[in-house]
Amino acid sequence: MVERLMILARGATSEDALARLQAAGGRVLAKYGDRVWVADLTSEAEAAIAGDADVRGVFAGAVPDPADVDDDAGRMGIAAWNLRQSSSFRAARGARQGDGRTWDDEGFEPEG
Protein backbone atom coordinates (compact mmCIF):
# COMPACT_ATOMS: atom_id res chain seq x y z
CA MET A 1 0.00 0.00 0.00
CA VAL A 2 1.16 3.51 -0.81
CA GLU A 3 -0.08 6.96 0.17
CA ARG A 4 -1.43 9.13 -2.61
CA LEU A 5 -3.20 12.47 -2.71
CA MET A 6 -6.51 12.34 -4.56
CA ILE A 7 -8.46 15.29 -5.86
CA LEU A 8 -12.05 14.61 -6.79
CA ALA A 9 -13.56 16.27 -9.84
CA ARG A 10 -15.94 19.20 -9.40
CA GLY A 11 -19.44 17.89 -8.84
CA ALA A 12 -18.24 14.41 -7.89
CA THR A 13 -20.25 12.60 -5.26
CA SER A 14 -17.79 11.77 -2.51
CA GLU A 15 -19.89 8.87 -1.22
CA ASP A 16 -19.77 7.17 -4.64
CA ALA A 17 -16.04 7.80 -5.04
CA LEU A 18 -15.40 6.47 -1.53
CA ALA A 19 -17.41 3.31 -2.24
CA ARG A 20 -15.43 2.64 -5.44
CA LEU A 21 -12.13 3.35 -3.67
CA GLN A 22 -12.96 0.92 -0.87
CA ALA A 23 -14.22 -1.71 -3.32
CA ALA A 24 -10.84 -1.51 -5.09
CA GLY A 25 -9.02 -2.12 -1.79
CA GLY A 26 -8.08 1.44 -0.84
CA ARG A 27 -8.87 3.48 2.24
CA VAL A 28 -9.01 7.16 3.06
CA LEU A 29 -6.50 8.33 5.66
CA ALA A 30 -7.48 12.02 5.72
CA LYS A 31 -10.03 14.32 4.10
CA TYR A 32 -9.45 18.00 3.44
CA GLY A 33 -12.73 19.57 2.50
CA ASP A 34 -15.02 17.76 0.08
CA ARG A 35 -12.55 17.05 -2.72
CA VAL A 36 -9.04 16.41 -1.36
CA TRP A 37 -8.16 13.05 0.20
CA VAL A 38 -5.00 11.32 1.31
CA ALA A 39 -5.54 7.65 0.59
CA ASP A 40 -3.71 4.39 1.22
CA LEU A 41 -3.86 2.42 -2.02
CA THR A 42 -2.85 -0.92 -3.41
CA SER A 43 -1.48 -0.78 -6.95
CA GLU A 44 -4.78 -2.25 -8.15
CA ALA A 45 -6.78 0.44 -6.36
CA GLU A 46 -4.54 3.18 -7.76
CA ALA A 47 -5.05 1.89 -11.30
CA ALA A 48 -8.81 1.57 -10.80
CA ILE A 49 -9.34 5.08 -9.47
CA ALA A 50 -6.90 6.81 -11.83
CA GLY A 51 -9.40 6.36 -14.66
CA ASP A 52 -12.47 7.18 -12.57
CA ALA A 53 -14.49 10.10 -13.95
CA ASP A 54 -15.07 11.39 -10.39
CA VAL A 55 -11.31 11.68 -9.76
CA ARG A 56 -9.47 14.70 -11.16
CA GLY A 57 -6.06 13.35 -10.22
CA VAL A 58 -4.03 10.93 -8.12
CA PHE A 59 -0.63 12.25 -7.07
CA ALA A 60 2.44 10.45 -5.74
CA GLY A 61 4.49 13.66 -5.67
CA ALA A 62 3.74 17.33 -5.37
CA VAL A 63 0.52 18.63 -6.90
CA PRO A 64 1.59 20.96 -9.71
CA ASP A 65 -1.51 23.17 -9.96
CA PRO A 66 -4.12 23.12 -7.20
CA ALA A 67 -5.85 26.22 -8.59
CA ASP A 68 -9.20 24.56 -9.27
CA VAL A 69 -9.66 23.45 -5.66
CA ASP A 70 -12.06 26.06 -4.39
CA ASP A 71 -12.16 25.53 -0.62
CA ASP A 72 -9.65 26.53 2.05
CA ALA A 73 -9.47 23.07 3.63
CA GLY A 74 -8.65 21.48 0.26
CA ARG A 75 -5.97 24.04 -0.52
CA MET A 76 -4.44 23.59 2.95
CA GLY A 77 -4.43 19.82 2.50
CA ILE A 78 -2.64 20.17 -0.84
CA ALA A 79 -0.12 22.61 0.68
CA ALA A 80 0.59 20.14 3.51
CA TRP A 81 0.98 17.28 1.00
CA ASN A 82 3.34 19.35 -1.15
CA LEU A 83 5.41 20.22 1.92
CA ARG A 84 5.72 16.51 2.77
CA GLN A 85 7.10 15.93 -0.73
CA SER A 86 9.86 18.55 -0.36
CA SER A 87 13.49 17.56 0.11
CA SER A 88 13.82 19.82 3.18
CA PHE A 89 10.91 18.06 4.90
CA ARG A 90 12.32 14.63 4.10
CA ALA A 91 15.73 15.65 5.47
CA ALA A 92 14.19 16.99 8.69
CA ARG A 93 12.04 13.89 9.07
CA GLY A 94 15.05 11.62 8.57
CA ALA A 95 16.95 13.34 11.39
CA ARG A 96 14.28 12.99 14.08
CA GLN A 97 15.53 12.06 17.52
CA GLY A 98 14.28 8.65 18.57
CA ASP A 99 12.78 7.87 15.17
CA GLY A 100 11.34 4.36 15.22
CA ARG A 101 11.36 4.09 19.02
CA THR A 102 8.28 3.99 21.21
CA TRP A 103 7.63 6.65 23.83
CA ASP A 104 8.13 4.15 26.63
CA ASP A 105 11.50 2.80 25.41
CA GLU A 106 13.98 2.69 28.24
CA GLY A 107 16.36 5.65 28.06
CA PHE A 108 14.26 7.57 25.52
CA GLU A 109 13.95 11.27 26.19
CA PRO A 110 11.35 13.03 24.01
CA GLU A 111 12.30 16.29 22.32
CA GLY A 112 11.33 19.57 23.96
MARDO-724476 format. One record per residue: residue in one letter; x, y, z of N, C-alpha, C, O in turn. Coordinates in steps of 0.2 Angstrom, whole numbers, plus 5000, padded with zeros to 4 digits. Layout:
<atoms>
aXYZXYZXYZXYZ ...
</atoms>
This chain:
<atoms>
m500449945000500050005000500450065000501050065003 v500250114996500650184996500150234997499550234996 e500450295000500050355001500050394994500550404991 r499450414993499350464987498850514989498450504993 l498950574986498450624986497950624981498150614975 m497350624982496750624977496450684977496250714983 i496250714971495850764971495250744967495250724961 l494650754970494050734966493850794961494050844962 a493550774956493250814951492750864954492350844958 r492650924951492050964953491450924952491350894947 g490950934956490350894956490350824957489750794957 a490950794959490950724961490550714967490550754972 t490250654968489950634974490450594978490650544976 s490650624984491150594987490950524990491350484991 e490350514991490150444994490250394989490450334990 d490050414982490150364977490950344976491150294975 a491350404976492050394975492350354980492750314979 l492150364987492350324992492150254992492550214993 a491550234990491350174989491750134984491950074985 r491950164978492350134973493050124975493350074974 l493350174979493950174982494050114986494550074986 q493550104991493550054996493449984992493749934994 a493049984987492949914983493549894980493649834979 a494049944978494649924975495149914979495749894977 g495049914986495549894991495949954994496449944998 g495650014993496050074996495650105002495050075003 r495950145005495650175011495850255012496450265010 v495450295014495550365015495850375022495650345027 l496450405022496750425028496650495031496550505037 a496450535027496350605029495850635023495950625017 k495450685025495050725020495150795022495150815028 y495250835017495350905017494750935013494850935007 g494250955016493650985012493350925009493350865011 d492950945004492550895000492950854995492750804993 r493450884992493750854986494450834987494750804982 v494850844993495550824993495550774999495450785004 w495850714996495950655001496650635001497050634995 v496950615006497550575007497350495007496950485012 a497550455003497250385003497850335003498450355001 d497750285006498150225006497950175001497350145001 l498350164996498150124990498550064988499150064989 t498250014986498649954983498749984976498450024973 s499149944972499349964965498649954961498549994956 e498249904963497649894959497149944960496849974956 a497149974967496650024968496850094965496450124962 e497550104965497750164961497650164954497350214951 a497650104951497550094943496750104942496550134937 a496350084947495650084946495350154947494950174943 i495650194952495350254953495650314948495350364947 a496250294945496550344941496150364935496150414932 g495750314932495350324927494650344928494250344924 d494450344935493850364937493650434935494050484936 a493050444932492850504930492750554936492750614935 d492650534942492550574948493150594951493150634956 v493750574948494350584951494750634946494950614941 r494950694948495350744944496050714944496350724938 g496350694949497050674949497250634955496950634960 v497750594954498050554959498750564959499050554954 f499050594965499750614965500150574970500050574975 a500750554967501250524971501750584974502050574979 g501850634970502250684972501850754973501250744974 a502250804972501950874973501350884968501450864962 v500850914970500350934966500550994962500651054965 p500550994955500851054951500351114951500651174951 d499751104951499251164950498651154954498151124951 p498651174960497951164964497451214963497051224967 a497551254958497151314957496351304957495951344959 d496151244954495451234954495151204960494551194960 v495551194965495251174972494951244975495351284977 d494351244976494051304978493851314985493551364987 d494051274990493951284997494651285001495151254999 d494651325006495251335010495551265013496151255013 a495051225015495351155018495651115013496151085014 g495451115007495751075001496351104999496851074998 r496451174999497051204997497551195003498151185001 m497351195009497851185015498051115015498651095016 g497651065013497850995012498350985007498850945008 i498251015001498751014996499351044998499951014996 a499351105001499951135003500351095008500951085008 a500051055013500351015018500650955014501250935015 w500250925009500550865005501150895001501650855001 n501150944998501750974994502350984999502850964997 l502251005005502751015010503050945011503650945012 r502650895012502950835014503350805008503750755009 q503250825002503550804996504250834995504650814991 s504350894999504950934998505550895001505550855006 s506150914998506750885001506950905008507250865012 s506850975009506950995016506550955021506750945027 f505950945020505550905024505750835025505850815031 r505950805020506250735020506850735024506950685028 a507250785024507950785027507750795035508050765039 a507350845036507150855043506850795047506950775052 r506450755043506050695045506550645046506550605051 g507050635042507550585043508050595049508350545051 a508050655051508550675057508150675064508450705068 r507550645064507150655070507550615076507750555075 q507550645082507850605088507350555090506750565090 g507550495091507150435093506750405088506250375089 d506850425081506450395076506450325076506950285076 g505850295076505750225076505650195083505550135084 r505750235088505750205095505050225098504750275096 t504850185103504150205106504350255112504850255114 w503750285114503850335119504050305126504350345130 d503950245127504150215133504750175133504950135137 d505150175127505750145127506250165133506250225134 e506550125136507050135141507550185139507950175133 g507750245142508250285140508050335135508450385133 f507450335133507150385128506950445131506550445136 e507250505129507050565131506650605125507050615120 p506050625126505750655120506050725119506250755124 e505950755113506250815112505750875115505250855117 g506050925117505750985120505750985127505451025130 
</atoms>
